[in-house]
Amino acid sequence: MKHAEAAKPDLLIVDDDPLITDTLNFVLSRDFSVYVADSRTQVKSLLRQLDQPPQLALIDLGLPPTPHHPDEGFRLISELIAHSPGIKIVVLSGQSDETNARHARTLGAIDFVAKPCEPETLKGLLLRALEISDAELGAAADGGLMGKSLLIEKLRQQISQFANAPFPVLIEGESGSGKELVAQSLHRMSQRASRPFLALNCAAISPNLVEPTLFGYVKGSFTGATTSRAGYFEDAKDSTLFLDEIGELPLELQAKLLRVLENGEFQRVGETQSRVSNARVVAATNRDMRQEIRAGRFRADLYHRLSVFTINVPALRDLGEDKRALLDHYREFYARQARVDPFELDASALDVWLDYSFPGNVRELRNIVIRLTTKFSGQRVSVEQLQSELDMENLDIELPGLAAGQDFKSVLEAAKRHLQLQKSFNLDHTIAQWERGYVEAALMITQGNLTQAAKLLGIHRTTLYSRMQGYANPGEDAKMPRPASK
């Protein structure tokens, strides 16, 4: 029996080749409600017109304005994940782009296929991706927080300590580290647990719609407001309101949010009557908010109000043996979901797993397990098979610095491990990355003062400046701190 049109899952196809998009649209529209875009800019415009984000996306890495270069595709993957963390992204890649495709999976894509690809193969992959459910992923004990490391134990203690307090909580952590899971745990362990947990991703809404979404609006207050509607603060009432990606909140709205946090008062757009909300606000960000304040993009008074309690979610690379616990949990979970036998890692592959830094954190780990379950169910996975799923080009092996009197053996062992695990090693690139890391660290410590940073590094100020000039890369967003005049 054919599903009704409205029941079709939404699929976003992003490619700048009209022949490809027309062909895929024709074939896939029988099973999906297809939306087509040819650039990152067009995707952002399209998302603002949709009531709900699509469940699936099929993305070509080589998008304009830089055709055949993956930067725009990488940025789009990150933005789509920020807009809708539950979206399933499949990457289209050229045969020679395996390295870029691996990096795309690190950012959150669940898989990639090489061009050219049969549309029927794509359809099967997309339908299987739909079966991947995020439900029950938090089914483990302790609010879904897996692991026994000291960092996870500290995280559990903070959640338990802060759960019933009425004050805001700011959750900080890298993308994919599980900030929303922490927010849900705070809600589940609080006296508000019987009420709905409301979540709003501030990066997922057009800036001009954030205010009516948060505070509601009255009929006729703006074009398209054909009826009055409550906002998130009104709906949250005495429950928990989770504001994800709080760093994306427009500066002009930050004062209004501050007012709600201070006295609970807000107004719907288009009315003068004040309303009151007792919602407990939990916010999250993967940005350095102190840097955002210095740059003038975030109000210091709002930051201090939001961070009455602060929880730092650790990166997966810092959790040691917890990587093994997460591996065991997710491979069993996805094997049950797919009705197949779970895979196993051989001893050498497990060593690589425990050494891998997982730059995409738990989200990346889950996606890797999904792919291994699909490809190697019931099998023993070798080092080579595992490495084909990892972003080995960006492998982060920790090389200790040489403190005074430190044994050189520790550096030697780490270097050996680095060379054995990384497929294509370049000594000049590695040394340059370390040098840049120390330069950036010195500039951060000294708040951009070149003279003081040079003194920390043991080099002359002019030498530091010339090396900084060498780091400049036109077309990239500047990440180095702005140096002070002295």
C-alpha positions in Angstrom: 0.0 0.0 0.0 1.5 3.3 -1.1 2.0 6.0 1.6 0.2 9.2 1.2 2.2 12.2 -0.1 2.2 13.8 3.3 3.7 10.7 4.9 6.8 10.8 2.7 10.0 11.7 4.5 11.6 15.0 3.5 14.9 14.8 1.6 17.2 17.8 0.9 19.4 17.3 -2.2 22.3 19.8 -2.5 24.4 19.7 -5.7 25.3 22.4 -8.2 25.0 20.0 -11.2 21.4 20.3 -12.5 21.7 17.0 -14.4 22.4 15.2 -11.1 19.7 17.0 -9.1 17.1 16.5 -11.9 17.9 12.8 -12.1 17.9 12.2 -8.4 14.7 14.3 -7.9 12.9 12.3 -10.6 13.9 8.9 -9.2 13.8 9.7 -5.4 10.5 11.7 -5.4 8.5 8.5 -5.6 9.7 7.7 -2.0 10.6 11.1 -0.6 9.4 14.7 -0.6 12.4 16.2 -2.3 13.8 19.7 -1.9 16.7 20.8 -4.1 19.3 23.5 -3.6 22.5 24.3 -5.5 24.5 26.1 -2.8 24.9 26.6 0.9 23.3 30.0 0.7 20.2 28.6 -1.0 20.0 25.9 1.6 19.8 28.5 4.4 17.1 30.3 2.6 15.1 27.1 2.0 15.3 26.0 5.6 13.8 29.3 6.7 10.7 28.6 4.6 10.1 25.1 6.0 8.0 24.4 9.1 10.2 21.5 10.0 13.8 20.6 8.9 14.1 17.6 6.5 14.9 14.2 8.0 17.5 13.5 5.4 20.1 15.3 3.3 22.2 14.3 0.4 25.1 16.7 0.0 27.8 17.1 -2.6 31.1 18.3 -1.1 32.2 20.5 -4.0 29.7 23.3 -3.9 30.1 26.9 -5.1 31.5 29.5 -4.7 34.6 27.3 -4.7 33.6 24.4 -7.1 35.3 21.0 -6.5 36.6 22.2 -3.1 35.1 20.7 0.0 35.1 23.7 2.3 31.5 24.8 1.4 30.3 21.2 1.8 32.0 20.9 5.2 30.5 24.2 6.4 27.0 23.1 5.2 27.3 19.8 7.1 28.2 21.6 10.3 25.4 24.1 9.8 22.8 21.4 9.1 23.8 19.5 12.2 23.6 22.7 14.3 20.2 23.5 12.7 18.8 20.0 13.3 21.0 17.5 15.3 18.8 14.6 14.3 19.2 15.1 10.5 20.8 12.1 8.7 23.3 13.3 6.1 24.8 11.3 3.3 27.7 12.8 1.4 28.2 12.5 -2.4 31.9 12.3 -3.2 34.2 11.8 -6.1 36.3 8.6 -6.2 39.5 10.5 -5.2 37.8 12.3 -2.3 37.9 9.6 0.3 39.9 11.7 2.7 37.4 14.6 2.5 34.5 12.2 2.8 36.0 10.8 6.0 36.3 14.3 7.4 32.7 14.9 6.4 31.7 11.9 8.5 33.7 13.3 11.4 31.5 16.4 11.2 28.3 14.4 11.5 27.5 12.8 8.1 26.5 9.1 8.5 28.0 7.9 5.3 29.2 8.8 1.8 28.8 7.3 -1.7 31.1 7.9 -4.6 30.0 9.5 -7.8 28.6 8.2 -10.1 26.1 6.2 -8.1 23.0 4.3 -9.1 19.9 6.2 -7.8 18.4 2.9 -6.6 21.5 2.3 -4.4 21.1 5.8 -3.0 17.5 5.2 -2.3 18.2 2.0 -0.4 20.9 3.8 1.7 18.6 6.7 2.5 15.8 4.4 3.5 18.1 2.5 5.8 19.3 5.8 7.3 15.7 6.6 8.2 15.6 3.4 10.3 18.3 4.7 12.5 16.4 6.0 15.5 17.8 8.3 18.2 15.2 7.0 20.6 16.4 4.8 23.4 19.9 6.1 23.0 19.8 7.5 26.5 18.4 4.2 27.9 21.5 3.6 30.0 21.4 4.2 33.7 22.3 7.6 35.3 20.2 9.6 32.9 21.9 8.1 29.8 25.5 9.2 30.7 27.7 6.2 29.9 31.1 5.6 31.4 33.0 5.3 34.7 35.8 7.8 34.1 36.4 10.5 36.8 35.2 13.2 34.3 31.9 11.4 33.8 31.5 10.8 37.5 32.1 14.6 38.1 29.5 15.3 35.4 26.9 13.1 37.1 27.6 14.8 40.5 27.2 18.3 39.0 23.9 17.2 37.3 22.6 15.8 40.6 23.7 18.9 42.5 22.2 21.4 40.1 19.0 19.6 39.0 16.6 21.1 41.5 18.0 24.6 41.7 15.8 27.2 40.0 18.7 29.1 38.6 20.0 28.9 34.9 22.7 26.4 33.9 25.1 27.0 31.0 26.4 23.8 29.4 29.7 24.2 27.6 31.3 21.6 25.3 32.4 20.7 21.9 30.0 19.8 19.1 28.7 16.3 19.4 29.8 15.8 23.0 26.2 15.3 24.3 25.2 18.7 25.7 21.5 18.1 25.1 21.7 14.8 26.9 23.1 16.6 29.9 20.2 19.1 29.7 17.7 16.3 29.5 19.3 14.6 32.5 19.0 17.9 34.5 15.3 17.9 33.7 14.7 14.2 34.5 16.4 14.5 37.9 14.5 17.7 38.8 11.1 18.2 40.4 9.9 19.4 36.9 10.4 16.0 35.4 6.7 15.3 35.1 6.3 18.4 32.8 7.4 18.6 29.1 11.1 19.3 28.3 11.1 22.0 25.7 14.2 22.6 23.5 14.9 25.3 21.0 18.0 25.5 18.8 18.8 29.2 18.4 20.9 28.4 15.2 17.9 26.7 13.6 15.7 29.8 13.3 15.9 32.9 11.0 17.1 35.8 13.2 13.8 37.7 12.5 11.8 34.8 13.9 13.7 34.2 17.1 11.7 36.8 19.1 8.2 35.6 18.2 9.3 32.0 18.6 10.6 32.6 22.1 8.0 35.1 23.4 5.0 34.5 21.1 3.0 37.1 19.1 -0.4 38.6 18.7 -2.5 38.5 15.5 -1.5 41.2 13.0 1.8 42.0 14.7 3.7 41.2 11.5 3.1 39.9 8.0 1.9 36.3 8.3 0.7 36.6 11.9 -2.9 35.6 11.1 -3.5 34.4 14.6 -2.1 34.9 18.1 0.3 32.3 19.4 2.2 31.5 22.6 6.0 31.3 22.5 8.4 28.9 24.2 8.6 30.8 27.4 4.9 30.7 27.8 4.6 27.0 26.8 7.4 26.1 29.2 5.5 27.6 32.2 7.0 25.8 35.2 9.1 23.3 33.2 12.6 23.4 31.7 13.5 25.3 28.5 16.6 24.3 26.8 18.2 26.9 24.5 20.9 25.2 22.4 23.5 27.2 20.5 22.8 30.2 22.7 25.8 32.0 21.2 23.7 32.4 18.0 21.1 34.5 19.7 21.0 37.9 18.0 22.5 40.7 20.1 19.3 42.8 20.0 17.4 40.0 21.7 19.9 39.3 24.4 18.5 42.2 26.5 15.0 40.7 26.4 16.3 37.3 27.4 18.2 38.9 30.3 14.9 40.5 31.5 13.1 37.2 31.6 16.0 35.6 33.5 16.0 38.4 36.0 12.3 38.7 36.8 10.4 36.2 34.6 8.7 39.0 32.6 8.2 39.1 28.9 5.8 40.4 26.2 4.4 38.8 23.1 5.4 40.6 20.0 2.8 43.2 19.2 1.3 43.6 22.7 2.1 45.7 25.8 0.8 43.3 28.4 3.5 41.7 30.5 3.4 38.0 31.1 5.4 35.9 33.5 7.2 32.6 33.0 8.7 30.4 35.7 10.6 28.3 33.2 14.0 27.1 34.3 16.5 28.0 31.5 19.3 25.6 30.5 21.5 27.0 27.7 24.3 25.3 25.8 27.1 26.4 23.5 30.2 25.1 21.8 31.7 28.6 21.5 34.2 30.3 23.8 31.7 32.7 25.3 34.4 34.9 26.9 35.9 35.4 23.5 32.4 36.2 22.1 32.0 38.8 24.8 35.4 40.4 24.0 34.4 40.5 20.3 31.1 42.3 21.2 28.9 39.5 20.0 27.5 38.5 23.4 26.5 40.6 26.4 28.6 40.1 29.5 25.6 40.6 31.8 23.6 37.9 30.1 26.6 35.5 30.2 27.0 36.0 33.9 23.2 35.4 34.4 23.2 32.3 32.3 26.3 30.8 34.0 25.1 30.9 37.6 25.9 27.2 37.3 28.3 26.0 34.6 28.7 22.4 33.4 31.6 21.5 31.1 30.9 18.4 29.1 34.2 16.6 28.5 35.4 15.8 25.0 35.4 12.1 24.1 39.2 12.1 23.6 39.6 12.7 27.4 37.4 9.8 28.5 39.9 7.0 28.1 38.3 3.5 28.6 34.9 5.1 28.4 35.4 4.8 24.6 35.2 1.1 25.0 32.0 1.3 27.1 30.4 3.5 24.4 31.5 1.1 21.7 30.0 -1.9 23.5 26.7 0.0 24.2 26.1 1.3 20.7 27.2 -1.8 18.8 24.7 -3.9 20.8 22.0 -1.2 20.4 22.3 -0.9 16.6 22.7 -4.6 16.1 19.4 -5.1 17.9 17.8 -2.3 15.9 19.0 -3.8 12.6 18.3 -7.4 13.7 21.8 -8.5 13.0 24.7 -9.9 15.0 27.1 -7.2 16.4 30.6 -6.8 15.0 33.8 -7.2 17.1 37.1 -5.3 16.9 40.2 -7.4 16.9 42.9 -6.6 19.5 44.9 -4.3 17.2 41.7 -2.5 16.0 40.6 -2.0 19.6 44.0 -0.3 20.3 43.5 2.0 17.4 39.9 2.7 18.7 41.2 3.7 22.1 44.0 5.9 20.7 41.7 7.7 18.2 40.7 11.2 19.3 37.2 11.3 17.9 37.1 15.0 16.9 33.4 14.7 16.3 32.9 13.2 19.8 30.0 10.9 20.7 28.1 11.8 17.5 31.1 10.6 15.4 31.5 7.4 17.5 27.8 6.6 16.9 28.1 7.1 13.2 31.2 4.9 13.0 29.4 2.1 14.9 26.4 2.4 12.5 28.6 2.0 9.5 30.5 -0.9 11.0 27.2 -2.6 11.9 26.0 -2.2 8.4 29.2 -3.4 6.7 30.6 -6.0 9.1 27.7 -7.4 11.2 28.7 -10.6 12.9 32.3 -10.2 11.7 35.7 -9.4 13.3 36.8 -6.0 12.2 40.5 -5.5 11.4 42.7 -2.5 11.8 42.6 -1.7 8.1 38.8 -2.0 8.0 38.4 0.3 11.0 40.9 2.9 9.8 38.9 3.2 6.6 36.0 4.6 8.7 38.2 7.0 10.8 39.5 10.5 9.9 43.1 9.4 10.1 44.3 12.4 8.2 43.3 14.5 11.2 44.4 12.1 13.8 45.2 13.8 17.1 48.1 12.1 18.8 49.1 13.8 22.0 52.8 14.5 21.9 54.1 15.7 25.3 56.2 18.8 25.5 59.8 18.5 26.8 59.8 19.9 30.3 63.2 20.5 32.0 64.6 17.1 32.9 61.8 15.1 31.3 62.7 11.7 29.9 62.8 11.8 26.1 61.3 8.3 26.0 57.7 9.5 26.4 58.1 11.7 23.3 59.7 8.9 21.3 56.9 6.5 22.1 54.2 9.0 21.2 56.0 9.8 17.9 56.2 6.1 17.1 52.5 5.7 17.7 51.7 8.7 15.6 53.7 7.4 12.6 52.2 3.9 12.9 48.6 5.1 13.0 48.6 8.0 10.6 48.4 7.0 7.0 50.1 10.0 5.4 52.5 11.8 7.8 54.2 15.0 6.9 56.9 16.2 9.4 56.9 19.8 8.2 53.1 20.0 8.6 53.2 18.4 12.1 56.0 20.8 13.3 54.1 23.8 11.8 50.9 22.8 13.6 52.7 22.5 16.9 54.4 25.8 16.4 51.2 27.5 15.6 49.5 26.0 18.6 52.1 27.4 21.0 51.9 30.8 19.3 48.1 30.9 19.6 48.3 29.7 23.2 50.9 32.5 24.1 48.7 35.1 22.4 45.6 33.9 24.3 47.5 34.0 27.7 48.7 37.5 27.1 45.4 38.7 25.5 47.2 39.4 22.2 50.2 41.4 23.5 53.0 40.5 21.1 55.8 41.6 23.4 54.6 39.5 26.3 53.8 36.5 24.0 57.2 36.6 22.4 58.8 36.6 25.9 56.7 33.6 26.9 57.9 31.8 23.7 61.5 32.8 24.1 61.7 34.5 20.7 62.0 38.1 19.5 58.8 40.1 18.9 59.6 40.6 15.2 60.2 36.9 14.8 56.8 36.2 16.4 55.1 38.7 14.1 56.7 37.3 10.9 55.6 33.8 11.9 52.0 35.0 12.6 52.0 36.5 9.1 52.9 33.1 7.7 49.8 31.6 9.3 47.4 33.9 7.4 45.2 32.0 5.0 43.0 34.1 2.8 39.4 32.8 2.7 39.5 31.3 6.2 37.8 32.8 9.1 40.5 34.4 11.4 41.0 32.3 14.4 44.1 33.9 15.8 43.6 36.5 18.6 43.9 40.0 17.4 47.3 41.2 18.7 47.5 44.2 21.0 49.4 47.2 19.8 52.4 46.5 22.0 
